[in-house]
């Protein structure tokens, strides 16, 4: 019946050896391009706290993109500010949380 012949074991081994160096180079290039900070320095944390409290609307994406940190780290920072009483959680969805500064919340809902 026809069809393409299957490669021998030695041919498969040679093919895999040729592909291994190429895969390593691609992976190293991708890691270098995406450098996000998982742990936050105290200085960066202070900057985030100082600026975010003055924003009217705050999302983890805004914090992550402005300061070059991971989304999970930005979420943890905003949750800690919420627990500290500096931010108010106004909407929570499946993936996103929206916070408002305490001043803006009191201004909107005072009365």
C-alpha positions as CSV (number, residue, x, y, z in Angstrom):
1,X,0.0,0.0,0.0
2,X,1.9,3.2,-0.2
3,X,2.8,6.0,2.1
4,X,5.9,7.5,3.4
5,X,8.4,5.3,5.1
6,X,9.0,5.8,8.8
7,X,12.4,7.1,9.9
8,X,14.8,4.8,11.7
9,X,15.7,5.3,15.3
10,X,19.1,6.7,14.4
11,X,17.5,9.2,12.0
12,X,15.1,10.4,14.7
13,X,18.0,10.9,17.2
14,X,20.0,12.9,14.6
15,X,16.9,15.1,13.9
16,X,16.4,15.8,17.6
17,X,20.1,16.7,18.2
18,X,19.8,19.3,15.4
19,X,16.7,20.9,16.8
20,X,17.9,21.1,20.5
21,X,20.4,24.1,20.0
22,X,17.7,26.0,18.1
23,X,15.1,25.6,20.8
24,X,17.5,26.8,23.5
25,X,18.4,30.0,21.6
26,X,14.7,30.8,21.0
27,X,13.9,30.3,24.7
28,X,16.8,32.5,25.9
29,X,15.7,35.2,23.5
30,X,12.1,35.2,24.7
31,X,13.2,35.4,28.4
32,X,15.4,38.4,27.7
33,X,12.6,40.2,26.0
34,X,10.1,39.8,28.9
35,X,11.7,41.0,32.0
36,X,9.1,41.7,34.7
37,X,9.8,42.1,38.3
38,X,8.1,39.6,40.6
39,X,9.5,40.9,43.9
40,X,9.0,44.6,44.5
41,X,11.7,46.8,46.1
42,X,10.6,49.0,49.0
43,X,11.4,52.1,47.0
44,X,9.1,51.0,44.1
45,X,6.4,50.1,46.7
46,X,6.6,53.6,48.2
47,X,6.4,55.1,44.8
48,X,3.3,53.0,44.0
49,X,1.6,53.9,47.2
50,X,2.4,57.6,46.8
51,X,1.0,57.8,43.3
52,X,-1.8,55.3,43.2
53,X,-3.6,56.9,46.2
54,X,-4.1,60.0,44.1
55,X,-5.5,58.3,41.0
56,X,-9.3,58.3,40.7
57,X,-9.5,54.8,39.2
58,X,-6.9,52.0,39.7
59,X,-6.6,48.6,38.1
60,X,-3.8,46.0,38.4
61,X,-3.0,46.4,34.7
62,X,-2.3,50.1,35.1
63,X,0.1,49.5,38.0
64,X,1.8,46.6,36.2
65,X,2.3,48.5,33.0
66,X,3.5,51.7,34.6
67,X,6.0,50.2,37.0
68,X,7.0,47.1,34.9
69,X,6.0,44.5,37.5
70,X,4.0,41.3,37.1
71,X,0.2,41.4,37.2
72,X,0.1,39.1,40.3
73,X,2.5,41.5,42.1
74,X,0.3,44.5,41.2
75,X,-2.8,42.7,42.4
76,X,-1.0,41.9,45.7
77,X,0.0,45.6,46.1
78,X,-3.5,46.8,45.5
79,X,-5.0,44.3,47.8
80,X,-2.7,45.3,50.6
81,X,-3.6,49.0,50.0
82,X,-7.3,48.0,50.1
83,X,-6.7,46.2,53.4
84,X,-4.9,49.3,54.7
85,X,-7.9,51.4,53.9
86,X,-6.2,53.6,51.3
87,X,-8.2,52.1,48.4
88,X,-11.8,51.0,48.0
89,X,-12.8,48.0,45.9
90,X,-15.8,49.1,43.7
91,X,-16.0,46.3,41.2
92,X,-14.7,42.7,41.1
93,X,-15.0,40.5,38.1
94,X,-13.7,37.1,37.1
95,X,-10.3,38.5,36.1
96,X,-10.1,42.1,37.1
97,X,-10.5,44.2,40.2
98,X,-11.3,47.9,40.1
99,X,-10.3,50.2,42.9
100,X,-11.0,53.8,43.7
101,X,-9.1,56.1,46.0
102,X,-10.6,56.7,49.4
103,X,-11.0,60.5,48.6
104,X,-12.7,59.8,45.3
105,X,-15.0,57.2,46.9
106,X,-16.1,59.7,49.6
107,X,-16.6,62.4,47.0
108,X,-18.8,60.2,44.8
109,X,-20.9,58.6,47.5
110,X,-21.1,61.2,50.2
111,X,-24.6,62.3,50.2
